[in-house]
């Protein structure tokens, strides 16, 4: 079973998401956290569940259904290392990820291999 590693940069993205959602209320923030956690947990048994990211073949997009649209988390699955690693700024609303496709190559430089 692969180890799911959430990098420091990805944690910051999750925290930004939580801060934003707290404005909508504690219940909304909790439901979003639960939705994200459920999808992350799926990667432990099904690491290839995410669709390939069309702008970088090394990355995959994990769809996280929530509300009317949901979120997308970018990650890389390394079968040889038996690890799934989330990238900085990984958690984004679906519309935001479309605007930030050009940033994908910058994520490589910021990646931390902690775990």
WOVEN-V246423 format. One record per residue. N is the residue number from 1. RES is the residue in three letters. SS is DSSP state (helix for helix, strand for strand, loop for the rest). D_FIRST is the distance of its C-alpha to the first C-alpha in Angstrom with 1 decimal. Layout:
N:RES:SS:D_FIRST
N:RES:SS:D_FIRST
This chain:
1:UNK:loop:0.0
2:UNK:loop:3.8
3:UNK:strand:6.6
4:UNK:strand:9.3
5:UNK:strand:12.6
6:UNK:strand:15.8
7:UNK:loop:18.7
8:UNK:helix:22.1
9:UNK:helix:23.7
10:UNK:helix:21.3
11:UNK:helix:21.9
12:UNK:helix:25.6
13:UNK:helix:25.2
14:UNK:helix:23.7
15:UNK:helix:26.6
16:UNK:helix:29.1
17:UNK:helix:27.8
18:UNK:helix:28.2
19:UNK:helix:31.6
20:UNK:helix:32.7
21:UNK:helix:31.6
22:UNK:helix:33.3
23:UNK:loop:36.5
24:UNK:loop:35.9
25:UNK:loop:35.4
26:UNK:helix:33.1
27:UNK:helix:32.0
28:UNK:helix:31.1
29:UNK:helix:29.1
30:UNK:helix:27.1
31:UNK:helix:26.4
32:UNK:helix:25.2
33:UNK:helix:22.9
34:UNK:helix:21.5
35:UNK:helix:21.1
36:UNK:helix:19.3
37:UNK:helix:16.9
38:UNK:helix:16.2
39:UNK:helix:15.4
40:UNK:helix:13.2
41:UNK:helix:11.1
42:UNK:helix:10.8
43:UNK:helix:9.0
44:UNK:helix:5.8
45:UNK:helix:6.1
46:UNK:loop:8.8
47:UNK:loop:8.9
48:UNK:loop:12.1
49:UNK:loop:13.8
50:UNK:loop:16.2
51:UNK:strand:19.4
52:UNK:strand:20.4
53:UNK:loop:22.7
54:UNK:loop:26.0
55:UNK:loop:27.3
56:UNK:loop:24.6
57:UNK:loop:22.5
58:UNK:loop:19.8
59:UNK:loop:19.1
60:UNK:strand:17.9
61:UNK:strand:19.4
62:UNK:strand:17.6
63:UNK:strand:20.4
64:UNK:strand:21.0
65:UNK:loop:23.8
66:UNK:loop:26.3
67:UNK:loop:30.0
68:UNK:loop:31.9
69:UNK:loop:29.7
70:UNK:loop:26.5
71:UNK:strand:24.5
72:UNK:strand:22.4
73:UNK:strand:19.8
74:UNK:strand:19.4
75:UNK:strand:16.2
76:UNK:strand:15.0
77:UNK:strand:11.8
78:UNK:strand:11.8
79:UNK:loop:10.0
80:UNK:loop:11.8
81:UNK:loop:10.8
82:UNK:loop:7.1
83:UNK:strand:8.5
84:UNK:strand:10.1
85:UNK:strand:13.6
86:UNK:strand:16.3
87:UNK:strand:19.8
88:UNK:strand:23.0
89:UNK:strand:24.9
90:UNK:strand:21.9
91:UNK:strand:23.0
92:UNK:strand:26.2
93:UNK:strand:28.2
94:UNK:helix:28.3
95:UNK:helix:31.8
96:UNK:helix:31.1
97:UNK:helix:28.3
98:UNK:helix:30.9
99:UNK:helix:33.4
100:UNK:loop:31.0
101:UNK:helix:29.7
102:UNK:helix:31.9
103:UNK:helix:30.1
104:UNK:helix:26.8
105:UNK:helix:27.9
106:UNK:helix:28.8
107:UNK:helix:25.3
108:UNK:helix:24.3
109:UNK:helix:26.9
110:UNK:helix:25.8
111:UNK:loop:22.1
112:UNK:loop:21.1
113:UNK:loop:18.2
114:UNK:loop:17.9
115:UNK:loop:15.0
